[in-house]
Amino acid sequence: MDRPFTPRGKSIPRFALALTVVVALAGCGGAHLANMWRDPTFAAPMRNVFVVALKEDPSNRRLWEDELVKELTEAGTRGVPSYIQFPNAVPDTQEVVQAVQREKFDGVLLVFSKEPEATETYVPGYVTTAPITRVDPWTRRWVTYYGYVDHPGYYETTTILRDQVDLWTTGASPRLVWSGTGEVINPANAHDMRDAVADRIVPELAKAGVIATNVN
């Protein structure tokens, strides 16, 4: 309810303003890579990689694999999506082994979703001032004064989606040589999640020296 007071009334507390800005920025979404690991003993960069997205939705699976293959190709590594050879379903372990032997892949890039995380943060309320113009019932004139405007507190939900990407070497003794997790805060849709992770993963693979690049 509005309460009259002088123009020197309360303004937004600094802590409330700062918190509002932080929450607004978090709500815009963000992406980064976490838990990256590289096998320090691996020395030969891969040049022919089989890309497998462990996604139940057929369209999402194809879009993930296409995006990763595009990024690999631009970096200088040949990438082949698994849906070309296995269009009906994600290949199982034995089918991946057969594809590797048949096509002589020297690496397998796997991507799969991890459990999402949702947290709630309470944003405290605050008070601002606003001019209020009304007719004075005694003088019949318009008068303007300042009143309090209450902004109640609320809960802000932050959702973090994660996809893990593992790169395996093939051969007689297959082993994991690189692993990382892409994290996206409040993605607007699956497209944002996919692009944010794929755009960051392949450059990290190149930086780590586990895939071949166009730069000598």
mmCIF file of the C-alpha atoms, coordinates in Angstrom:
data_MODEL
# 
_entry.id   MODEL 
# 
loop_
_atom_site.group_PDB 
_atom_site.id 
_atom_site.type_symbol 
_atom_site.label_atom_id 
_atom_site.label_alt_id 
_atom_site.label_comp_id 
_atom_site.label_asym_id 
_atom_site.label_entity_id 
_atom_site.label_seq_id 
_atom_site.pdbx_PDB_ins_code 
_atom_site.Cartn_x 
_atom_site.Cartn_y 
_atom_site.Cartn_z 
_atom_site.occupancy 
_atom_site.B_iso_or_equiv 
_atom_site.pdbx_formal_charge 
_atom_site.auth_seq_id 
_atom_site.auth_comp_id 
_atom_site.auth_asym_id 
_atom_site.auth_atom_id 
_atom_site.pdbx_PDB_model_num 
ATOM 1   C CA . MET A 1 1   ? 0.000   0.000   0.000   1.00 0.00 ? 1   MET A CA 1 
ATOM 2   C CA . ASP A 1 2   ? 1.305   3.482   -0.862  1.00 0.00 ? 2   ASP A CA 1 
ATOM 3   C CA . ARG A 1 3   ? 2.389   5.606   2.094   1.00 0.00 ? 3   ARG A CA 1 
ATOM 4   C CA . PRO A 1 4   ? 3.080   9.367   1.644   1.00 0.00 ? 4   PRO A CA 1 
ATOM 5   C CA . PHE A 1 5   ? 6.460   10.653  2.671   1.00 0.00 ? 5   PHE A CA 1 
ATOM 6   C CA . THR A 1 6   ? 8.995   13.278  1.672   1.00 0.00 ? 6   THR A CA 1 
ATOM 7   C CA . PRO A 1 7   ? 11.087  13.060  -1.553  1.00 0.00 ? 7   PRO A CA 1 
ATOM 8   C CA . ARG A 1 8   ? 14.011  11.921  0.589   1.00 0.00 ? 8   ARG A CA 1 
ATOM 9   C CA . GLY A 1 9   ? 12.336  8.576   1.187   1.00 0.00 ? 9   GLY A CA 1 
ATOM 10  C CA . LYS A 1 10  ? 13.958  5.177   0.847   1.00 0.00 ? 10  LYS A CA 1 
ATOM 11  C CA . SER A 1 11  ? 15.706  4.018   -2.299  1.00 0.00 ? 11  SER A CA 1 
ATOM 12  C CA . ILE A 1 12  ? 16.802  0.555   -3.403  1.00 0.00 ? 12  ILE A CA 1 
ATOM 13  C CA . PRO A 1 13  ? 19.266  -0.891  -0.872  1.00 0.00 ? 13  PRO A CA 1 
ATOM 14  C CA . ARG A 1 14  ? 22.672  -1.521  -2.418  1.00 0.00 ? 14  ARG A CA 1 
ATOM 15  C CA . PHE A 1 15  ? 22.703  -5.198  -1.486  1.00 0.00 ? 15  PHE A CA 1 
ATOM 16  C CA . ALA A 1 16  ? 19.299  -5.735  -3.112  1.00 0.00 ? 16  ALA A CA 1 
ATOM 17  C CA . LEU A 1 17  ? 20.363  -3.946  -6.284  1.00 0.00 ? 17  LEU A CA 1 
ATOM 18  C CA . ALA A 1 18  ? 23.579  -5.952  -6.541  1.00 0.00 ? 18  ALA A CA 1 
ATOM 19  C CA . LEU A 1 19  ? 21.755  -9.229  -5.961  1.00 0.00 ? 19  LEU A CA 1 
ATOM 20  C CA . THR A 1 20  ? 19.158  -8.336  -8.585  1.00 0.00 ? 20  THR A CA 1 
ATOM 21  C CA . VAL A 1 21  ? 21.917  -7.718  -11.145 1.00 0.00 ? 21  VAL A CA 1 
ATOM 22  C CA . VAL A 1 22  ? 23.622  -11.023 -10.323 1.00 0.00 ? 22  VAL A CA 1 
ATOM 23  C CA . VAL A 1 23  ? 20.377  -12.987 -10.666 1.00 0.00 ? 23  VAL A CA 1 
ATOM 24  C CA . ALA A 1 24  ? 19.556  -11.238 -13.932 1.00 0.00 ? 24  ALA A CA 1 
ATOM 25  C CA . LEU A 1 25  ? 22.934  -12.176 -15.369 1.00 0.00 ? 25  LEU A CA 1 
ATOM 26  C CA . ALA A 1 26  ? 22.564  -15.791 -14.219 1.00 0.00 ? 26  ALA A CA 1 
ATOM 27  C CA . GLY A 1 27  ? 19.167  -15.971 -15.865 1.00 0.00 ? 27  GLY A CA 1 
ATOM 28  C CA . CYS A 1 28  ? 20.675  -15.014 -19.212 1.00 0.00 ? 28  CYS A CA 1 
ATOM 29  C CA . GLY A 1 29  ? 22.390  -18.384 -19.366 1.00 0.00 ? 29  GLY A CA 1 
ATOM 30  C CA . GLY A 1 30  ? 26.046  -19.343 -19.509 1.00 0.00 ? 30  GLY A CA 1 
ATOM 31  C CA . ALA A 1 31  ? 28.235  -22.240 -20.566 1.00 0.00 ? 31  ALA A CA 1 
ATOM 32  C CA . HIS A 1 32  ? 31.592  -23.609 -19.563 1.00 0.00 ? 32  HIS A CA 1 
ATOM 33  C CA . LEU A 1 33  ? 33.592  -26.823 -19.413 1.00 0.00 ? 33  LEU A CA 1 
ATOM 34  C CA . ALA A 1 34  ? 34.372  -28.598 -16.163 1.00 0.00 ? 34  ALA A CA 1 
ATOM 35  C CA . ASN A 1 35  ? 36.239  -31.673 -14.922 1.00 0.00 ? 35  ASN A CA 1 
ATOM 36  C CA . MET A 1 36  ? 38.520  -31.827 -17.949 1.00 0.00 ? 36  MET A CA 1 
ATOM 37  C CA . TRP A 1 37  ? 41.122  -34.584 -17.893 1.00 0.00 ? 37  TRP A CA 1 
ATOM 38  C CA . ARG A 1 38  ? 43.770  -35.754 -20.378 1.00 0.00 ? 38  ARG A CA 1 
ATOM 39  C CA . ASP A 1 39  ? 45.851  -38.919 -20.385 1.00 0.00 ? 39  ASP A CA 1 
ATOM 40  C CA . PRO A 1 40  ? 49.398  -37.526 -20.114 1.00 0.00 ? 40  PRO A CA 1 
ATOM 41  C CA . THR A 1 41  ? 50.857  -40.630 -21.781 1.00 0.00 ? 41  THR A CA 1 
ATOM 42  C CA . PHE A 1 42  ? 48.838  -40.250 -24.995 1.00 0.00 ? 42  PHE A CA 1 
ATOM 43  C CA . ALA A 1 43  ? 50.993  -38.752 -27.759 1.00 0.00 ? 43  ALA A CA 1 
ATOM 44  C CA . ALA A 1 44  ? 49.531  -39.605 -31.205 1.00 0.00 ? 44  ALA A CA 1 
ATOM 45  C CA . PRO A 1 45  ? 46.697  -37.249 -32.266 1.00 0.00 ? 45  PRO A CA 1 
ATOM 46  C CA . MET A 1 46  ? 43.648  -38.965 -33.759 1.00 0.00 ? 46  MET A CA 1 
ATOM 47  C CA . ARG A 1 47  ? 42.718  -38.341 -37.387 1.00 0.00 ? 47  ARG A CA 1 
ATOM 48  C CA . ASN A 1 48  ? 39.667  -40.555 -37.951 1.00 0.00 ? 48  ASN A CA 1 
ATOM 49  C CA . VAL A 1 49  ? 37.010  -40.392 -35.219 1.00 0.00 ? 49  VAL A CA 1 
ATOM 50  C CA . PHE A 1 50  ? 33.690  -42.191 -34.845 1.00 0.00 ? 50  PHE A CA 1 
ATOM 51  C CA . VAL A 1 51  ? 31.151  -39.865 -33.160 1.00 0.00 ? 51  VAL A CA 1 
ATOM 52  C CA . VAL A 1 52  ? 28.419  -41.447 -31.032 1.00 0.00 ? 52  VAL A CA 1 
ATOM 53  C CA . ALA A 1 53  ? 25.777  -39.373 -29.234 1.00 0.00 ? 53  ALA A CA 1 
ATOM 54  C CA . LEU A 1 54  ? 23.982  -41.505 -26.649 1.00 0.00 ? 54  LEU A CA 1 
ATOM 55  C CA . LYS A 1 55  ? 20.645  -39.744 -27.047 1.00 0.00 ? 55  LYS A CA 1 
ATOM 56  C CA . GLU A 1 56  ? 17.282  -41.471 -27.064 1.00 0.00 ? 56  GLU A CA 1 
ATOM 57  C CA . ASP A 1 57  ? 15.608  -38.934 -29.338 1.00 0.00 ? 57  ASP A CA 1 
ATOM 58  C CA . PRO A 1 58  ? 16.628  -39.714 -32.953 1.00 0.00 ? 58  PRO A CA 1 
ATOM 59  C CA . SER A 1 59  ? 16.609  -36.074 -34.070 1.00 0.00 ? 59  SER A CA 1 
ATOM 60  C CA . ASN A 1 60  ? 18.597  -34.895 -31.074 1.00 0.00 ? 60  ASN A CA 1 
ATOM 61  C CA . ARG A 1 61  ? 21.109  -37.690 -31.613 1.00 0.00 ? 61  ARG A CA 1 
ATOM 62  C CA . ARG A 1 62  ? 21.653  -36.705 -35.256 1.00 0.00 ? 62  ARG A CA 1 
ATOM 63  C CA . LEU A 1 63  ? 21.942  -33.021 -34.466 1.00 0.00 ? 63  LEU A CA 1 
ATOM 64  C CA . TRP A 1 64  ? 24.544  -33.679 -31.775 1.00 0.00 ? 64  TRP A CA 1 
ATOM 65  C CA . GLU A 1 65  ? 26.600  -35.924 -34.026 1.00 0.00 ? 65  GLU A CA 1 
ATOM 66  C CA . ASP A 1 66  ? 26.386  -33.525 -36.978 1.00 0.00 ? 66  ASP A CA 1 
ATOM 67  C CA . GLU A 1 67  ? 27.502  -30.598 -34.837 1.00 0.00 ? 67  GLU A CA 1 
ATOM 68  C CA . LEU A 1 68  ? 30.487  -32.463 -33.413 1.00 0.00 ? 68  LEU A CA 1 
ATOM 69  C CA . VAL A 1 69  ? 31.468  -33.805 -36.845 1.00 0.00 ? 69  VAL A CA 1 
ATOM 70  C CA . LYS A 1 70  ? 31.329  -30.253 -38.246 1.00 0.00 ? 70  LYS A CA 1 
ATOM 71  C CA . GLU A 1 71  ? 33.588  -28.963 -35.495 1.00 0.00 ? 71  GLU A CA 1 
ATOM 72  C CA . LEU A 1 72  ? 36.027  -31.853 -35.931 1.00 0.00 ? 72  LEU A CA 1 
ATOM 73  C CA . THR A 1 73  ? 36.187  -31.318 -39.701 1.00 0.00 ? 73  THR A CA 1 
ATOM 74  C CA . GLU A 1 74  ? 36.879  -27.619 -39.292 1.00 0.00 ? 74  GLU A CA 1 
ATOM 75  C CA . ALA A 1 75  ? 39.691  -28.433 -36.871 1.00 0.00 ? 75  ALA A CA 1 
ATOM 76  C CA . GLY A 1 76  ? 41.307  -30.884 -39.293 1.00 0.00 ? 76  GLY A CA 1 
ATOM 77  C CA . THR A 1 77  ? 40.083  -34.290 -38.092 1.00 0.00 ? 77  THR A CA 1 
ATOM 78  C CA . ARG A 1 78  ? 37.784  -36.615 -40.004 1.00 0.00 ? 78  ARG A CA 1 
ATOM 79  C CA . GLY A 1 79  ? 34.600  -37.276 -38.058 1.00 0.00 ? 79  GLY A CA 1 
ATOM 80  C CA . VAL A 1 80  ? 31.885  -39.791 -38.953 1.00 0.00 ? 80  VAL A CA 1 
ATOM 81  C CA . PRO A 1 81  ? 28.460  -39.750 -37.255 1.00 0.00 ? 81  PRO A CA 1 
ATOM 82  C CA . SER A 1 82  ? 27.232  -43.087 -35.957 1.00 0.00 ? 82  SER A CA 1 
ATOM 83  C CA . TYR A 1 83  ? 23.734  -42.636 -37.430 1.00 0.00 ? 83  TYR A CA 1 
ATOM 84  C CA . ILE A 1 84  ? 25.154  -43.113 -40.923 1.00 0.00 ? 84  ILE A CA 1 
ATOM 85  C CA . GLN A 1 85  ? 25.897  -46.744 -40.138 1.00 0.00 ? 85  GLN A CA 1 
ATOM 86  C CA . PHE A 1 86  ? 23.274  -47.247 -37.422 1.00 0.00 ? 86  PHE A CA 1 
ATOM 87  C CA . PRO A 1 87  ? 20.259  -45.135 -38.391 1.00 0.00 ? 87  PRO A CA 1 
ATOM 88  C CA . ASN A 1 88  ? 17.648  -46.957 -36.330 1.00 0.00 ? 88  ASN A CA 1 
ATOM 89  C CA . ALA A 1 89  ? 19.209  -46.814 -32.873 1.00 0.00 ? 89  ALA A CA 1 
ATOM 90  C CA . VAL A 1 90  ? 22.344  -45.886 -30.971 1.00 0.00 ? 90  VAL A CA 1 
ATOM 91  C CA . PRO A 1 91  ? 24.934  -48.638 -31.528 1.00 0.00 ? 91  PRO A CA 1 
ATOM 92  C CA . ASP A 1 92  ? 25.817  -50.878 -28.615 1.00 0.00 ? 92  ASP A CA 1 
ATOM 93  C CA . THR A 1 93  ? 29.381  -51.671 -27.571 1.00 0.00 ? 93  THR A CA 1 
ATOM 94  C CA . GLN A 1 94  ? 29.806  -54.603 -29.944 1.00 0.00 ? 94  GLN A CA 1 
ATOM 95  C CA . GLU A 1 95  ? 28.463  -52.619 -32.883 1.00 0.00 ? 95  GLU A CA 1 
ATOM 96  C CA . VAL A 1 96  ? 30.872  -49.786 -32.140 1.00 0.00 ? 96  VAL A CA 1 
ATOM 97  C CA . VAL A 1 97  ? 33.759  -52.279 -32.060 1.00 0.00 ? 97  VAL A CA 1 
ATOM 98  C CA . GLN A 1 98  ? 32.686  -53.674 -35.425 1.00 0.00 ? 98  GLN A CA 1 
ATOM 99  C CA . ALA A 1 99  ? 32.444  -50.184 -36.931 1.00 0.00 ? 99  ALA A CA 1 
ATOM 100 C CA . VAL A 1 100 ? 35.916  -49.330 -35.622 1.00 0.00 ? 100 VAL A CA 1 
ATOM 101 C CA . GLN A 1 101 ? 37.417  -52.466 -37.137 1.00 0.00 ? 101 GLN A CA 1 
ATOM 102 C CA . ARG A 1 102 ? 35.582  -51.969 -40.425 1.00 0.00 ? 102 ARG A CA 1 
ATOM 103 C CA . GLU A 1 103 ? 36.382  -48.270 -40.909 1.00 0.00 ? 103 GLU A CA 1 
ATOM 104 C CA . LYS A 1 104 ? 39.771  -48.233 -39.160 1.00 0.00 ? 104 LYS A CA 1 
ATOM 105 C CA . PHE A 1 105 ? 38.759  -45.463 -36.763 1.00 0.00 ? 105 PHE A CA 1 
ATOM 106 C CA . ASP A 1 106 ? 41.539  -44.461 -34.399 1.00 0.00 ? 106 ASP A CA 1 
ATOM 107 C CA . GLY A 1 107 ? 39.171  -42.794 -31.931 1.00 0.00 ? 107 GLY A CA 1 
ATOM 108 C CA . VAL A 1 108 ? 35.606  -42.892 -30.610 1.00 0.00 ? 108 VAL A CA 1 
ATOM 109 C CA . LEU A 1 109 ? 33.983  -39.719 -29.312 1.00 0.00 ? 109 LEU A CA 1 
ATOM 110 C CA . LEU A 1 110 ? 31.063  -40.350 -26.958 1.00 0.00 ? 110 LEU A CA 1 
ATOM 111 C CA . VAL A 1 111 ? 28.626  -37.757 -25.630 1.00 0.00 ? 111 VAL A CA 1 
ATOM 112 C CA . PHE A 1 112 ? 25.924  -38.486 -23.062 1.00 0.00 ? 112 PHE A CA 1 
ATOM 113 C CA . SER A 1 113 ? 23.677  -36.528 -20.699 1.00 0.00 ? 113 SER A CA 1 
ATOM 114 C CA . LYS A 1 114 ? 24.196  -36.383 -16.961 1.00 0.00 ? 114 LYS A CA 1 
ATOM 115 C CA . GLU A 1 115 ? 21.630  -35.640 -14.278 1.00 0.00 ? 115 GLU A CA 1 
ATOM 116 C CA . PRO A 1 116 ? 20.509  -31.988 -14.365 1.00 0.00 ? 116 PRO A CA 1 
ATOM 117 C CA . GLU A 1 117 ? 20.806  -29.854 -11.259 1.00 0.00 ? 117 GLU A CA 1 
ATOM 118 C CA . ALA A 1 118 ? 18.209  -27.341 -10.095 1.00 0.00 ? 118 ALA A CA 1 
ATOM 119 C CA . THR A 1 119 ? 18.678  -24.919 -7.202  1.00 0.00 ? 119 THR A CA 1 
ATOM 120 C CA . GLU A 1 120 ? 16.447  -22.236 -5.716  1.00 0.00 ? 120 GLU A CA 1 
ATOM 121 C CA . THR A 1 121 ? 17.789  -18.922 -4.415  1.00 0.00 ? 121 THR A CA 1 
ATOM 122 C CA . TYR A 1 122 ? 15.724  -16.431 -2.460  1.00 0.00 ? 122 TYR A CA 1 
ATOM 123 C CA . VAL A 1 123 ? 15.962  -12.868 -3.742  1.00 0.00 ? 123 VAL A CA 1 
ATOM 124 C CA . PRO A 1 124 ? 15.045  -10.435 -0.914  1.00 0.00 ? 124 PRO A CA 1 
ATOM 125 C CA . GLY A 1 125 ? 12.439  -7.782  -1.485  1.00 0.00 ? 125 GLY A CA 1 
ATOM 126 C CA . TYR A 1 126 ? 13.215  -4.070  -1.509  1.00 0.00 ? 126 TYR A CA 1 
ATOM 127 C CA . VAL A 1 127 ? 11.487  -0.701  -1.509  1.00 0.00 ? 127 VAL A CA 1 
ATOM 128 C CA . THR A 1 128 ? 11.593  2.100   -4.078  1.00 0.00 ? 128 THR A CA 1 
ATOM 129 C CA . THR A 1 129 ? 9.941   5.491   -4.305  1.00 0.00 ? 129 THR A CA 1 
ATOM 130 C CA . ALA A 1 130 ? 7.552   6.702   -6.970  1.00 0.00 ? 130 ALA A CA 1 
ATOM 131 C CA . PRO A 1 131 ? 5.684   9.959   -7.595  1.00 0.00 ? 131 PRO A CA 1 
ATOM 132 C CA . ILE A 1 132 ? 1.952   9.719   -7.002  1.00 0.00 ? 132 ILE A CA 1 
ATOM 133 C CA . THR A 1 133 ? -0.444  12.361  -8.380  1.00 0.00 ? 133 THR A CA 1 
ATOM 134 C CA . ARG A 1 134 ? -3.944  12.726  -6.911  1.00 0.00 ? 134 ARG A CA 1 
ATOM 135 C CA . VAL A 1 135 ? -6.675  15.318  -6.416  1.00 0.00 ? 135 VAL A CA 1 
ATOM 136 C CA . ASP A 1 136 ? -6.656  16.953  -2.985  1.00 0.00 ? 136 ASP A CA 1 
ATOM 137 C CA . PRO A 1 137 ? -10.272 16.597  -1.749  1.00 0.00 ? 137 PRO A CA 1 
ATOM 138 C CA . TRP A 1 138 ? -10.014 19.892  0.192   1.00 0.00 ? 138 TRP A CA 1 
ATOM 139 C CA . THR A 1 139 ? -8.461  22.160  -2.436  1.00 0.00 ? 139 THR A CA 1 
ATOM 140 C CA . ARG A 1 140 ? -9.707  20.293  -5.540  1.00 0.00 ? 140 ARG A CA 1 
ATOM 141 C CA . ARG A 1 141 ? -6.221  20.627  -7.018  1.00 0.00 ? 141 ARG A CA 1 
ATOM 142 C CA . TRP A 1 142 ? -3.824  18.029  -8.347  1.00 0.00 ? 142 TRP A CA 1 
ATOM 143 C CA . VAL A 1 143 ? -0.965  17.370  -5.941  1.00 0.00 ? 143 VAL A CA 1 
ATOM 144 C CA . THR A 1 144 ? 2.088   15.151  -6.343  1.00 0.00 ? 144 THR A CA 1 
ATOM 145 C CA . TYR A 1 145 ? 3.885   13.429  -3.514  1.00 0.00 ? 145 TYR A CA 1 
ATOM 146 C CA . TYR A 1 146 ? 6.173   10.430  -3.161  1.00 0.00 ? 146 TYR A CA 1 
ATOM 147 C CA . GLY A 1 147 ? 5.117   7.076   -1.860  1.00 0.00 ? 147 GLY A CA 1 
ATOM 148 C CA . TYR A 1 148 ? 6.736   3.785   -0.965  1.00 0.00 ? 148 TYR A CA 1 
ATOM 149 C CA . VAL A 1 149 ? 6.500   0.986   -3.513  1.00 0.00 ? 149 VAL A CA 1 
ATOM 150 C CA . ASP A 1 150 ? 7.162   -2.461  -2.079  1.00 0.00 ? 150 ASP A CA 1 
ATOM 151 C CA . HIS A 1 151 ? 8.814   -5.093  -4.268  1.00 0.00 ? 151 HIS A CA 1 
ATOM 152 C CA . PRO A 1 152 ? 8.297   -8.465  -2.558  1.00 0.00 ? 152 PRO A CA 1 
ATOM 153 C CA . GLY A 1 153 ? 10.958  -11.134 -2.449  1.00 0.00 ? 153 GLY A CA 1 
ATOM 154 C CA . TYR A 1 154 ? 10.806  -14.197 -4.662  1.00 0.00 ? 154 TYR A CA 1 
ATOM 155 C CA . TYR A 1 155 ? 12.572  -17.463 -5.430  1.00 0.00 ? 155 TYR A CA 1 
ATOM 156 C CA . GLU A 1 156 ? 14.820  -17.727 -8.488  1.00 0.00 ? 156 GLU A CA 1 
ATOM 157 C CA . THR A 1 157 ? 15.328  -21.213 -9.963  1.00 0.00 ? 157 THR A CA 1 
ATOM 158 C CA . THR A 1 158 ? 18.638  -21.971 -11.640 1.00 0.00 ? 158 THR A CA 1 
ATOM 159 C CA . THR A 1 159 ? 18.912  -25.097 -13.788 1.00 0.00 ? 159 THR A CA 1 
ATOM 160 C CA . ILE A 1 160 ? 22.251  -26.553 -14.860 1.00 0.00 ? 160 ILE A CA 1 
ATOM 161 C CA . LEU A 1 161 ? 22.289  -29.115 -17.665 1.00 0.00 ? 161 LEU A CA 1 
ATOM 162 C CA . ARG A 1 162 ? 25.367  -31.258 -18.184 1.00 0.00 ? 162 ARG A CA 1 
ATOM 163 C CA . ASP A 1 163 ? 26.696  -33.391 -21.024 1.00 0.00 ? 163 ASP A CA 1 
ATOM 164 C CA . GLN A 1 164 ? 29.841  -35.448 -20.668 1.00 0.00 ? 164 GLN A CA 1 
ATOM 165 C CA . VAL A 1 165 ? 32.155  -36.019 -23.624 1.00 0.00 ? 165 VAL A CA 1 
ATOM 166 C CA . ASP A 1 166 ? 34.692  -38.854 -23.601 1.00 0.00 ? 166 ASP A CA 1 
ATOM 167 C CA . LEU A 1 167 ? 37.319  -39.558 -26.250 1.00 0.00 ? 167 LEU A CA 1 
ATOM 168 C CA . TRP A 1 168 ? 38.578  -43.134 -26.465 1.00 0.00 ? 168 TRP A CA 1 
ATOM 169 C CA . THR A 1 169 ? 41.486  -44.479 -28.427 1.00 0.00 ? 169 THR A CA 1 
ATOM 170 C CA . THR A 1 170 ? 41.025  -47.755 -30.292 1.00 0.00 ? 170 THR A CA 1 
ATOM 171 C CA . GLY A 1 171 ? 43.371  -50.615 -31.081 1.00 0.00 ? 171 GLY A CA 1 
ATOM 172 C CA . ALA A 1 172 ? 44.431  -53.617 -29.058 1.00 0.00 ? 172 ALA A CA 1 
ATOM 173 C CA . SER A 1 173 ? 44.072  -51.772 -25.735 1.00 0.00 ? 173 SER A CA 1 
ATOM 174 C CA . PRO A 1 174 ? 41.335  -49.102 -25.981 1.00 0.00 ? 174 PRO A CA 1 
ATOM 175 C CA . ARG A 1 175 ? 41.486  -46.484 -23.265 1.00 0.00 ? 175 ARG A CA 1 
ATOM 176 C CA . LEU A 1 176 ? 40.044  -43.130 -22.303 1.00 0.00 ? 176 LEU A CA 1 
ATOM 177 C CA . VAL A 1 177 ? 42.402  -40.319 -23.309 1.00 0.00 ? 177 VAL A CA 1 
ATOM 178 C CA . TRP A 1 178 ? 40.272  -37.205 -22.718 1.00 0.00 ? 178 TRP A CA 1 
ATOM 179 C CA . SER A 1 179 ? 37.131  -36.402 -20.754 1.00 0.00 ? 179 SER A CA 1 
ATOM 180 C CA . GLY A 1 180 ? 35.217  -33.241 -19.986 1.00 0.00 ? 180 GLY A CA 1 
ATOM 181 C CA . THR A 1 181 ? 31.779  -32.041 -18.945 1.00 0.00 ? 181 THR A CA 1 
ATOM 182 C CA . GLY A 1 182 ? 29.908  -29.215 -20.619 1.00 0.00 ? 182 GLY A CA 1 
ATOM 183 C CA . GLU A 1 183 ? 27.684  -27.244 -18.271 1.00 0.00 ? 183 GLU A CA 1 
ATOM 184 C CA . VAL A 1 184 ? 25.031  -24.774 -19.406 1.00 0.00 ? 184 VAL A CA 1 
ATOM 185 C CA . ILE A 1 185 ? 23.062  -22.557 -17.013 1.00 0.00 ? 185 ILE A CA 1 
ATOM 186 C CA . ASN A 1 186 ? 19.391  -22.036 -17.849 1.00 0.00 ? 186 ASN A CA 1 
ATOM 187 C CA . PRO A 1 187 ? 19.574  -22.981 -21.548 1.00 0.00 ? 187 PRO A CA 1 
ATOM 188 C CA . ALA A 1 188 ? 16.613  -21.695 -23.531 1.00 0.00 ? 188 ALA A CA 1 
ATOM 189 C CA . ASN A 1 189 ? 16.329  -24.935 -25.495 1.00 0.00 ? 189 ASN A CA 1 
ATOM 190 C CA . ALA A 1 190 ? 18.182  -28.078 -26.584 1.00 0.00 ? 190 ALA A CA 1 
ATOM 191 C CA . HIS A 1 191 ? 19.792  -26.171 -29.452 1.00 0.00 ? 191 HIS A CA 1 
ATOM 192 C CA . ASP A 1 192 ? 21.514  -23.791 -27.037 1.00 0.00 ? 192 ASP A CA 1 
ATOM 193 C CA . MET A 1 193 ? 22.792  -26.699 -24.971 1.00 0.00 ? 193 MET A CA 1 
ATOM 194 C CA . ARG A 1 194 ? 24.110  -28.570 -27.994 1.00 0.00 ? 194 ARG A CA 1 
ATOM 195 C CA . ASP A 1 195 ? 25.860  -25.617 -29.605 1.00 0.00 ? 195 ASP A CA 1 
ATOM 196 C CA . ALA A 1 196 ? 27.376  -24.385 -26.359 1.00 0.00 ? 196 ALA A CA 1 
ATOM 197 C CA . VAL A 1 197 ? 28.990  -27.752 -25.614 1.00 0.00 ? 197 VAL A CA 1 
ATOM 198 C CA . ALA A 1 198 ? 30.083  -28.696 -29.152 1.00 0.00 ? 198 ALA A CA 1 
ATOM 199 C CA . ASP A 1 199 ? 31.618  -25.283 -29.794 1.00 0.00 ? 199 ASP A CA 1 
ATOM 200 C CA . ARG A 1 200 ? 33.801  -25.625 -26.709 1.00 0.00 ? 200 ARG A CA 1 
ATOM 201 C CA . ILE A 1 201 ? 34.670  -29.320 -26.702 1.00 0.00 ? 201 ILE A CA 1 
ATOM 202 C CA . VAL A 1 202 ? 36.498  -29.642 -30.029 1.00 0.00 ? 202 VAL A CA 1 
ATOM 203 C CA . PRO A 1 203 ? 38.801  -26.635 -29.470 1.00 0.00 ? 203 PRO A CA 1 
ATOM 204 C CA . GLU A 1 204 ? 39.775  -28.188 -26.129 1.00 0.00 ? 204 GLU A CA 1 
ATOM 205 C CA . LEU A 1 205 ? 40.513  -31.505 -27.839 1.00 0.00 ? 205 LEU A CA 1 
ATOM 206 C CA . ALA A 1 206 ? 42.743  -29.680 -30.304 1.00 0.00 ? 206 ALA A CA 1 
ATOM 207 C CA . LYS A 1 207 ? 44.424  -27.702 -27.531 1.00 0.00 ? 207 LYS A CA 1 
ATOM 208 C CA . ALA A 1 208 ? 45.111  -30.919 -25.634 1.00 0.00 ? 208 ALA A CA 1 
ATOM 209 C CA . GLY A 1 209 ? 46.694  -32.430 -28.750 1.00 0.00 ? 209 GLY A CA 1 
ATOM 210 C CA . VAL A 1 210 ? 44.486  -35.514 -28.837 1.00 0.00 ? 210 VAL A CA 1 
ATOM 211 C CA . ILE A 1 211 ? 43.051  -34.800 -32.315 1.00 0.00 ? 211 ILE A CA 1 
ATOM 212 C CA . ALA A 1 212 ? 44.764  -33.762 -35.519 1.00 0.00 ? 212 ALA A CA 1 
ATOM 213 C CA . THR A 1 213 ? 44.490  -30.108 -36.570 1.00 0.00 ? 213 THR A CA 1 
ATOM 214 C CA . ASN A 1 214 ? 45.133  -28.047 -39.683 1.00 0.00 ? 214 ASN A CA 1 
ATOM 215 C CA . VAL A 1 215 ? 47.922  -26.217 -37.883 1.00 0.00 ? 215 VAL A CA 1 
ATOM 216 C CA . ASN A 1 216 ? 51.286  -27.872 -38.162 1.00 0.00 ? 216 ASN A CA 1 
# 
